[in-house]
Structure formats: C-alpha cells, structure tokens
Amino acid sequence: MPFTPQLTASPVRYARQTAAIALGVALMTLAAKVQIPFWPVPMTLHTMAVMGFAVLLGPRMATAIFAAYLAAGAAGLPVFSGTPERGIGIAYMVGPTGGYLLGYLIASTLTGWLAAGRGIIGQMLAMLAGLAVTYTLGALWLLNFVPADKVIAAGIAPFLPGDLFKIAIVALGTSLIAGLFARLKALP
C-alpha cells in the first residue's frame, strides 16, 4: 500500500499563530500611536499592550509579537510612537528610546513567564517586574543622550504614573476576562 501523507493541524496552527502575530503587531502599532493626555506627559498605550499580551497570551506569543513589531520597525515601517517624525528604522531604534524597546522585548518574556497561572496580585507583580526591566534598560541606554543626573527625571519619573495606571487596568481587565470565561464554561 502506498504511503499517503496525512494533513496535520500544524499548518493550520502555524497559520493561526502567524495571523495572531500580525494582528498583535497591528495592535501594538496602534497602541504606540494613540496618545492620551496625561500628567506630566501624554501617554501612549504601548506599555499596556506589551503587558496585556504577556499576561493574556504568555511569554512565547507576547515575545513573538514584540519581536515581529521590532522587525517591522527595523525594516522602516512607521510602527513606533515617534515615527516617522523622529526617524524610522534602525536610526530610530538606536535613538533615545532604543533601550526601552529592548526592555519591552525582555519584559514580554519575563512578564508572561512570571504571570502564568497567577491571580491578579501575581500578575501585577509580574508586570511590575517587566516594567522594572524596561525602565532599567531604557535608563541605561538613555545615558548615551542625557546627563546621568537627568536620566530619572527625563526617562522614568514622567512615565511612571501612567505606566502604573496601565498595569492596574491590564490586571483588572485580565481578571474580568478570566471571570467571564469561567462563567461561560459553567453554562449548561
């Protein structure tokens, strides 16, 4: 009897993952471009998207989305919050926000890993750990552009209130989503 290859779920799974990553990059771009008036600086939804993907989708998918987002930006697509006004491609990525972009990539993995299977408090702590990595790498890179005594004032302090607010929103949102899914599963 001749061998007949069987179709497996793998191509379908890969197609779904590719579509999810593309959708994630589109949502990440939208989150980077949306500016909300906030004190002391306007905030984007970038941190919210990074943390939301990490908590909801886990480390692998969140990291894949952010890596694809970085690849799109490196290729010159205007996906970052300051593009095209402040440059595009690699030139933008090695600018003042380059350390934060690298921090988000690492935070995608770390936050997703730490948040897996945790409740709202564990997820918030995971997001705070991811934010700490982002701020640390961002501030270290920012030293190339800002005097050391101004790094915290320029690169952390103005963004911290908004980022803490976004983490609280993501934690509350994921808790509500988990509760909704639990209720739907319990329906007859």
Wavefront OBJ file of the C-alpha trace (Angstrom):
o trace
v 0.000 0.000 0.000
v 1.489 3.393 -0.970
v 2.229 5.976 1.683
v -0.306 8.800 1.733
v 0.747 11.817 3.785
v -1.803 12.918 6.325
v -2.566 16.558 6.856
v -1.927 17.557 10.424
v -3.044 20.516 12.463
v 0.445 22.015 12.217
v -0.111 24.125 9.076
v -3.386 25.397 10.497
v -1.737 26.097 13.840
v 1.115 27.972 12.164
v -1.339 29.968 10.058
v -3.273 30.931 13.189
v -0.103 31.890 15.024
v 1.099 33.963 12.087
v -2.262 35.721 11.882
v -2.228 36.317 15.653
v 1.280 37.776 15.457
v 0.293 40.045 12.553
v -2.792 41.202 14.460
v -0.633 41.699 17.563
v 1.830 43.863 15.620
v -1.060 45.932 14.266
v -2.477 46.379 17.784
v 0.998 47.192 19.157
v 1.425 49.832 16.447
v -1.973 51.321 17.235
v -1.115 51.324 20.950
v 2.159 53.129 20.206
v 0.440 55.774 18.096
v -2.519 56.546 20.402
v -1.714 59.431 22.728
v -3.852 60.111 25.775
v -3.474 63.410 27.630
v -1.955 62.558 30.999
v 0.155 64.321 33.578
v 3.065 65.074 33.376
v 3.441 63.800 29.786
v 0.925 62.363 27.334
v 0.927 58.593 27.450
v 0.660 56.007 24.742
v -0.861 52.577 25.259
v 2.427 50.858 24.417
v 3.120 49.563 27.929
v -0.480 48.409 28.229
v -0.198 46.395 25.021
v 3.147 44.813 25.991
v 1.882 43.811 29.438
v -1.542 42.762 28.178
v -0.078 40.452 25.552
v 2.334 38.968 28.100
v -0.364 38.269 30.692
v -3.075 37.117 28.284
v -1.039 35.224 25.690
v 2.006 34.051 27.633
v 5.704 34.575 27.080
v 6.139 32.850 23.719
v 3.370 34.641 21.856
v 3.993 38.004 23.557
v 7.695 37.836 22.696
v 6.950 36.760 19.125
v 4.589 39.714 18.705
v 7.088 42.210 20.067
v 9.973 40.713 18.065
v 7.875 40.971 14.884
v 6.973 44.549 15.852
v 10.690 45.373 16.225
v 11.426 43.686 12.881
v 8.729 45.781 11.199
v 10.209 48.907 12.740
v 13.756 47.937 11.762
v 12.543 47.406 8.199
v 11.445 51.037 8.135
v 7.732 50.721 8.728
v 6.480 53.603 10.898
v 5.275 51.434 13.776
v 6.919 53.220 16.708
v 5.329 56.062 18.644
v 7.765 58.672 17.326
v 7.859 57.569 13.708
v 8.133 58.944 11.130
v 8.608 62.343 12.829
v 11.736 61.285 14.779
v 13.189 58.922 12.190
v 12.451 55.396 11.053
v 14.092 52.017 11.003
v 17.350 51.267 12.745
v 18.061 55.008 13.117
v 15.014 55.337 15.369
v 15.812 52.148 17.249
v 19.295 53.321 18.256
v 17.935 56.695 19.338
v 16.948 57.681 22.884
v 14.116 55.127 23.142
v 16.192 52.151 21.985
v 16.769 50.825 25.497
v 13.055 50.924 26.233
v 12.329 48.932 23.074
v 14.832 46.266 24.151
v 13.354 46.396 27.651
v 9.861 45.768 26.281
v 11.135 42.733 24.386
v 12.641 41.236 27.539
v 9.602 42.318 29.592
v 7.338 40.430 27.162
v 9.106 37.193 28.059
v 9.658 37.872 31.752
v 6.159 39.168 32.451
v 4.495 36.341 30.548
v 6.580 33.756 32.357
v 6.043 35.263 35.827
v 2.307 35.867 35.296
v 1.479 32.355 34.063
v -1.137 30.744 36.272
v -1.171 33.604 38.770
v -4.045 35.611 40.151
v -4.431 39.364 39.915
v -1.752 40.147 42.540
v 0.763 37.785 40.919
v 0.031 39.286 37.511
v 0.519 42.806 38.847
v 3.842 41.807 40.416
v 4.887 40.181 37.135
v 4.031 43.354 35.240
v 5.940 45.465 37.768
v 8.973 43.209 37.254
v 8.647 43.662 33.486
v 8.314 47.411 33.931
v 11.425 47.471 36.134
v 13.410 45.710 33.392
v 12.062 48.132 30.786
v 12.938 51.188 32.866
v 16.368 49.845 33.782
v 17.401 49.116 30.194
v 15.753 52.298 28.967
v 17.542 54.457 31.546
v 20.896 52.796 30.902
v 20.572 53.427 27.168
v 19.317 56.962 27.783
v 22.669 57.726 29.454
v 24.029 57.991 25.887
v 21.751 61.001 25.292
v 21.051 62.647 28.664
v 23.384 63.565 31.538
v 23.324 60.952 34.318
v 21.755 63.339 36.834
v 18.795 63.911 34.487
v 18.032 60.335 33.415
v 15.428 59.588 36.069
v 13.741 62.957 35.573
v 13.699 62.540 31.784
v 13.231 58.815 31.301
v 11.328 57.392 34.276
v 9.567 59.913 36.512
v 7.253 61.408 33.863
v 6.105 57.972 32.690
v 5.775 56.097 35.980
v 2.282 57.323 36.990
v 0.827 56.424 33.582
v 2.554 53.047 33.471
v 1.322 52.120 36.955
v -2.188 53.120 35.893
v -1.903 50.963 32.746
v -0.693 47.983 34.779
v -3.705 48.327 37.067
v -6.026 48.464 34.044
v -4.433 45.352 32.494
v -4.664 43.459 35.804
v -8.307 44.398 36.245
v -9.098 43.638 32.597
v -7.459 40.219 32.615
v -9.219 39.392 35.878
v -12.581 40.317 34.352
v -11.830 38.347 31.178
v -10.838 35.269 33.216
v -14.042 35.566 35.249
v -16.128 35.865 32.085
v -14.525 32.768 30.573
v -15.118 30.836 33.803
v -18.801 31.802 33.744
v -19.139 30.833 30.091
v -17.603 27.428 30.776
v -20.038 26.874 33.636
v -23.085 27.460 31.428
v -25.045 24.324 30.575
l 1 2 3 4 5 6 7 8 9 10 11 12 13 14 15 16 17 18 19 20 21 22 23 24 25 26 27 28 29 30 31 32 33 34 35 36 37 38 39 40 41 42 43 44 45 46 47 48 49 50 51 52 53 54 55 56 57 58 59 60 61 62 63 64 65 66 67 68 69 70 71 72 73 74 75 76 77 78 79 80 81 82 83 84 85 86 87 88 89 90 91 92 93 94 95 96 97 98 99 100 101 102 103 104 105 106 107 108 109 110 111 112 113 114 115 116 117 118 119 120 121 122 123 124 125 126 127 128 129 130 131 132 133 134 135 136 137 138 139 140 141 142 143 144 145 146 147 148 149 150 151 152 153 154 155 156 157 158 159 160 161 162 163 164 165 166 167 168 169 170 171 172 173 174 175 176 177 178 179 180 181 182 183 184 185 186 187 188
